[in-house]
Each structure stands twice: as structure tokens, then as C-alpha cells.
Amino acid sequence: MKLFIATIVVATLYNALPNQTDSSPLVTASGERINGLCPESHRWVAVSPDLLEDFPFGECILVEGADEMNGIWRVTDVMNPRFTNYIDFLVEDTRKLGKWYDVKITLVNHEE
């Protein structure tokens, strides 16, 4: 696995629900369709707009420092512009929401 760009962020969780997204909660900003029955199975993440240039749609990131959320996630969504230096994990609405500070994300080449 070849590593590229890394940064430290705040990480949170979100659900594919209208009150946490927009009027089309089962479609990401990149146009991907979310499995409403098991959204977490995708391992998709949203990034704040300031991170989108370095961590663009379709790229994979390695997440470290977010407990059970650690691992490889794919960037498919963008957060509200009021957030900077954040990532948001897409999870089931039954999961308790959480927040982690000092989370390291690294852009990776997922082709091994």
C-alpha cells in the first residue's frame, strides 16, 4: 500500500437521514447510491470542503485514531461548508453517534 498525503482531523459519524444530509439522503455528493438498509457496509466517508482537493471523491483514506472506525474508507461525500478539517463516517442510524479528535487520515493507493 503506497501512502501519499496525511493530515490530522476531527472525525464524527452521520446517518443517511434528511435532517443530517439534504433532500436526497440516499445519494452522496459524488452521485453514489447508499444502501439504506446497511449504509455502513460501504465504508464511505464525507470530508469537509477544505479537504476535498487533497482527498477527492473516489479516493481511499486510511483512518487511524478513531477506535472501531479505523481502517480504509472511500471518500464519496462532502460535509456542510461550516465544517473545516473534519471527516464524517456514514453509519447505520442505530449506531450511537461519536466524535474523535486528533484522527490521522492518509490518502492511500488502494490498488495493491
Sequence and secondary structure as in RCSB ss.txt:
>XXXX:A:sequence
MKLFIATIVVATLYNALPNQTDSSPLVTASGERINGLCPESHRWVAVSPDLLEDFPFGECILVEGADEMNGIWRV
TDVMNPRFTNYIDFLVEDTRKLGKWYDVKITLVNHEE
>XXXX:A:secstr
 EEEEEEEEEEEEE SSTTTS S TTB TTS B  TT GGGG EEEE GGGTTTS TT EEEEESSGGG EEEEE
EEE  TT  SEEEEE  TTS   EEEEEEEEEEE   
